Each structure stands twice: as C-alpha cells, then as structure tokens.
Amino acid sequence: MPNPDSNRPGEGRLPDPDSLFPADEVGPAAGTTADDRQRPSRKFIFSRALRTKGFKAAGETTDRLHTFLLNEPEYVLLTSCHKGYESFAVLFDSSATWDIPGTANLVAVHVVRDPMWRTFDFDTAALPMVGLAQQWLVARGCPPEAIVLPPERASQPADQQSAALETHLRTSPGRYTLLDHYTDDGGPFESWAMLRDTHPDSAGTPVRIFIELAVIGAGTYTLREGGFADEDAAQEWLDERPGPLPPALRTSRPGAASRPAVPPPPGASGPRR
C-alpha cells in the first residue's frame, strides 16, 4: 500500500495500471508444431485474463468468486479489454450444455480492482449471444470497439447484416430489456433472445426477437431481427415458426422504408467458439 506521508518522488501515488500487468495476458498454446505454438491459447485463467494476480477478492466477493471458479476449466476466453483498474471479458462456458435446457453459454465478466487495498470486486452475467454480452460490458464502461471478438479466437459474422446487427446491440446499452432467451446446442444449434426495445422508433413493434445461428465448419454465424407488437405474438412465432421473421419496423419516422421480412438464417449452429 502506498505511503501517503512519504516525501520520496513517486511514493504516495497510485501506480499506472498498465505498468503492473503484462500487455499480453494470453500465453502461447501448447502444441506439437511451430504454428500451434504461435497460436494464442484460449484457456481461461481468471487471475491472468482479468489481472487479479496479487489482489484479493473483497468481502462477499470471495464466495461469489469461489462459485464462479468451480467452472473455470470449462471457460474459454473469447475477448477481453482493460481500462485503468477495470477489466472486461466475454467467455464461452462449455458446461452450460449440461445445465438446465436453454441455459445461455456466454458469460460477460466485469472486474474492478482497488490498487490501494489490493482487492477486487467482480460481476458476471450469462447471456445468449455475443452482442448482448458486449452490450452488458459497454453499459459498465467498456469501450465498444475494444470488446469485439478477434478473428483468431472466435467465429465471425457471416454477412454484413449480421455484423451490423451485432454492432447495433453492442453499442446500444440501456436501450433493450431482456425478457426471455433460449440456447439450444442439440443441433441445429440456435440462440434466441426476446427483447423490449425502448427506443421511440420501435413503438409499433417494441418486442424484438434476435436469432443467432452458427455454421461450425465455416466458423461463421448469422444474426437476424424480427419485430412484434407484444410478447404473446413474439412467443407464438417462436413456438410455431410459421414463416419468416416479421420485419422490425421503425414507425416514428414517416416515409422511412422498413426492412423486408427475412427468413430464419440457414445452417446449423452451436458453440461457435
């Protein structure tokens, strides 16, 4: 702990966080070839990925940390970001497949370190798709551009529409309320989320369904959005799948063209990470 009474230069000041932690938290992957050894490891180690080495969990955080780390071997680090004494990460939780059917398999993690007391606190959220995990982190101060999934660690959007929708979700903290979600990894794998859109432009169809499907072999996934007048209509569509997702209308701008209805994205999906 710094000594605030010291007269020596530099003492009594909080250190620069970037000087305390290595720039590269991901060590080289074990492998039998030079290429394998050069690929970044996706193995998740909490203290390394979230820069808590030398820090202790504060107060009630200790119990939550113990519960969270029970699944540490099952987590895969997809992306992380560090800003001062805060760290943000998106993880894939492979143990979700053995949980209650429909359990989300993505985990967003936010860590706040206290350099004076060498303690940290953290919070987590299990969410069904990358854009929502990113949105949760952005709402807690993570720069949106810093939490994008890098191509070398995770699958990527299959088309421009998917990329645009994911960017929209990532950069819209506070706009949506998550009403329900389901992740099916039994093949074809699919994740969907039912959201309430609070933006005035969506007044006519405030309940939104986002559906994400990944093509494992291609390393890509598609994301589509549909709009509904209420939760009952959205749930009925999910239960019956009578046809294409209805268009997500923007009703508060007269003359604005709405997007056409789009079919559910083709192909199987699953743990894209």
C-alpha positions in Angstrom: 0.0 0.0 0.0 1.5 3.4 -0.9 2.7 5.6 1.9 0.9 9.0 1.6 3.4 10.6 4.0 6.5 9.7 2.0 8.5 12.6 0.6 10.3 10.4 -1.9 9.4 11.0 -5.5 6.7 8.7 -6.8 5.6 7.4 -3.5 2.1 8.1 -2.2 0.8 7.9 -5.8 -1.3 5.2 -7.3 0.8 3.3 -9.9 -0.1 3.3 -13.5 -2.2 0.1 -14.0 -0.5 -0.6 -17.3 2.8 -0.9 -15.6 1.5 -3.5 -13.2 0.2 -6.0 -15.7 1.7 -7.5 -18.8 0.3 -6.4 -22.1 -0.3 -10.0 -23.2 -2.4 -12.0 -20.8 -2.7 -14.9 -23.2 0.2 -17.3 -23.2 1.3 -19.4 -26.1 -0.7 -22.5 -26.7 0.9 -25.9 -26.2 1.3 -27.7 -29.5 3.5 -30.0 -31.5 4.2 -27.7 -34.4 5.6 -24.2 -34.6 2.3 -23.0 -35.9 0.5 -24.5 -32.9 2.9 -22.8 -30.5 2.3 -19.5 -32.1 -1.4 -19.6 -31.8 -2.8 -17.7 -28.8 -4.2 -20.0 -26.1 -7.9 -19.7 -25.3 -7.6 -21.4 -21.9 -9.1 -19.2 -19.3 -7.3 -18.4 -16.1 -9.1 -15.8 -14.1 -6.1 -14.1 -12.4 -4.3 -13.8 -15.7 -7.2 -12.9 -18.0 -8.7 -10.3 -15.6 -5.4 -9.1 -14.0 -6.2 -10.0 -10.4 -2.9 -11.6 -9.6 -1.7 -10.1 -6.3 -5.2 -8.9 -5.5 -7.7 -10.5 -3.1 -11.4 -10.7 -3.5 -13.1 -8.1 -1.4 -15.7 -9.1 1.3 -18.7 -11.0 -0.1 -16.9 -11.2 -3.5 -14.9 -14.2 -2.1 -18.0 -16.5 -2.0 -19.1 -15.4 -5.5 -15.6 -15.9 -6.8 -15.4 -19.4 -5.4 -18.7 -20.3 -7.0 -17.7 -18.8 -10.3 -14.3 -20.6 -10.4 -15.9 -24.0 -10.0 -16.3 -23.9 -13.8 -13.0 -22.3 -14.6 -11.7 -25.3 -16.6 -14.9 -25.1 -18.8 -14.5 -21.4 -19.7 -12.9 -20.3 -22.9 -11.7 -16.7 -23.2 -13.1 -15.1 -26.4 -12.1 -11.5 -25.9 -11.0 -9.1 -23.1 -10.4 -5.4 -22.6 -8.6 -3.5 -19.8 -9.2 0.1 -18.9 -7.3 1.5 -15.9 -8.2 -0.7 -12.9 -11.1 -2.3 -14.7 -11.1 -5.4 -16.8 -13.9 -6.8 -19.1 -14.2 -10.2 -20.8 -16.5 -12.4 -22.8 -16.2 -16.1 -22.1 -17.7 -19.3 -23.6 -19.0 -21.7 -20.9 -18.9 -25.2 -22.3 -20.5 -26.5 -19.1 -23.8 -24.8 -20.0 -24.7 -27.8 -22.2 -25.1 -29.9 -19.0 -27.2 -27.3 -17.2 -30.9 -26.7 -17.5 -32.0 -26.8 -21.2 -31.9 -23.4 -22.7 -29.1 -22.1 -20.4 -27.0 -19.3 -22.0 -23.4 -20.3 -22.8 -21.8 -16.9 -22.9 -20.6 -15.1 -19.8 -19.7 -11.4 -19.5 -17.3 -10.6 -16.7 -16.5 -7.1 -15.2 -13.7 -6.8 -12.7 -12.9 -3.6 -10.7 -9.6 -3.6 -8.8 -8.7 -1.4 -5.8 -5.0 -0.6 -6.1 -4.8 1.0 -2.6 -6.1 -2.1 -0.7 -5.1 -4.6 -3.4 -8.6 -6.0 -3.6 -11.1 -6.5 -6.4 -14.8 -6.9 -6.9 -16.4 -8.5 -9.9 -19.8 -9.1 -11.5 -21.0 -11.6 -14.2 -24.0 -12.2 -16.5 -24.9 -15.2 -18.5 -26.2 -14.1 -21.9 -27.3 -15.9 -25.1 -25.4 -14.1 -27.7 -22.2 -12.1 -28.2 -23.9 -8.8 -28.9 -25.8 -8.9 -25.6 -22.7 -9.9 -23.7 -20.8 -7.0 -25.3 -23.7 -4.6 -24.6 -23.7 -5.6 -20.9 -20.0 -4.7 -20.7 -20.3 -1.5 -22.6 -23.0 -0.4 -20.1 -20.4 -0.8 -17.4 -17.8 1.3 -19.1 -16.0 -0.9 -21.7 -15.2 0.9 -24.9 -17.4 -0.7 -27.6 -14.6 -1.1 -30.1 -12.4 -2.8 -27.6 -14.6 -5.8 -26.9 -15.1 -7.1 -30.5 -14.3 -10.8 -30.9 -10.9 -11.2 -32.7 -11.0 -13.5 -35.8 -8.2 -15.7 -34.4 -10.2 -16.6 -31.3 -13.8 -16.9 -32.4 -16.2 -17.2 -35.3 -17.2 -14.1 -37.1 -20.5 -12.7 -38.5 -21.4 -14.5 -41.8 -22.6 -11.4 -43.6 -22.9 -7.6 -43.4 -26.4 -7.8 -41.9 -25.2 -9.9 -39.1 -22.2 -7.7 -38.4 -24.4 -4.5 -38.4 -27.0 -6.0 -36.0 -24.2 -7.2 -33.7 -22.7 -3.7 -33.7 -26.1 -2.2 -33.1 -26.6 -4.4 -30.0 -23.1 -3.8 -28.7 -23.4 -0.1 -29.0 -26.9 0.3 -27.5 -26.6 0.0 -23.7 -29.8 0.8 -21.9 -32.0 0.5 -24.9 -33.2 -3.1 -24.5 -34.7 -5.1 -21.7 -34.1 -8.9 -21.9 -37.4 -10.6 -21.5 -36.5 -14.2 -22.3 -33.9 -16.3 -24.1 -33.0 -19.8 -25.0 -29.9 -21.5 -26.3 -30.2 -24.9 -28.0 -27.0 -26.7 -28.5 -28.6 -30.0 -29.5 -28.3 -29.4 -33.3 -29.3 -27.4 -35.2 -27.9 -25.1 -32.5 -29.7 -21.8 -32.1 -29.8 -19.0 -29.6 -32.6 -16.5 -29.5 -33.4 -13.5 -27.3 -36.7 -11.7 -26.7 -36.0 -8.0 -26.0 -38.2 -5.0 -25.3 -36.9 -2.0 -27.4 -37.5 1.3 -25.5 -36.5 3.5 -28.5 -39.4 5.6 -29.9 -38.6 4.5 -33.4 -39.7 1.0 -32.4 -43.0 2.0 -30.8 -45.1 0.0 -33.3 -43.1 -3.3 -32.7 -41.4 -2.8 -29.4 -40.8 -6.6 -28.8 -37.9 -7.8 -30.7 -36.6 -11.4 -31.4 -33.0 -11.8 -32.3 -32.0 -15.2 -33.6 -28.4 -16.3 -33.9 -27.2 -19.4 -35.8 -23.7 -20.5 -36.3 -22.2 -22.7 -39.0 -19.4 -24.5 -37.1 -17.5 -25.8 -40.1 -17.4 -22.3 -41.7 -16.5 -20.5 -38.5 -19.3 -18.0 -39.0 -22.7 -17.2 -37.6 -25.8 -15.2 -38.8 -27.9 -12.8 -36.7 -31.4 -11.7 -37.6 -34.0 -9.5 -36.0 -37.8 -9.5 -36.1 -40.4 -7.1 -34.6 -43.6 -7.9 -32.8 -46.4 -5.9 -31.2 -46.3 -7.7 -27.9 -44.7 -10.6 -26.0 -47.6 -13.0 -26.8 -47.1 -12.5 -30.6 -43.4 -13.0 -30.3 -43.7 -16.2 -28.3 -46.3 -17.5 -30.7 -43.9 -17.0 -33.6 -41.1 -18.8 -31.7 -43.4 -21.7 -30.8 -44.8 -22.2 -34.3 -42.2 -20.7 -36.7 -44.9 -20.1 -39.3 -42.7 -18.3 -41.7 -40.0 -15.6 -42.0 -39.3 -13.3 -39.1 -41.7 -10.3 -39.5 -39.8 -7.0 -40.3 -38.6 -4.9 -37.4 -40.5 -1.8 -38.3 -39.3 1.8 -37.5 -42.6 3.6 -37.1 -41.7 7.1 -35.8 -40.1 8.3 -39.0 -42.7 8.9 -41.7 -41.6 7.8 -45.1 -38.8 5.7 -43.8 -38.6 2.4 -45.6 -38.8 -0.7 -43.4 -36.7 -3.7 -43.9 -38.3 -6.6 -45.7 -39.1 -9.8 -43.8 -36.1 -12.2 -43.7 -36.2 -15.9 -43.4 -34.6 -17.6 -40.4 -30.9 -18.0 -41.2 -29.9 -21.3 -42.7 -27.4 -23.8 -41.4 -26.6 -25.4 -38.1 -25.1 -23.6 -35.3 -23.6 -24.3 -31.9 -20.8 -23.3 -29.7 -19.1 -21.1 -32.2 -16.1 -20.6 -30.1 
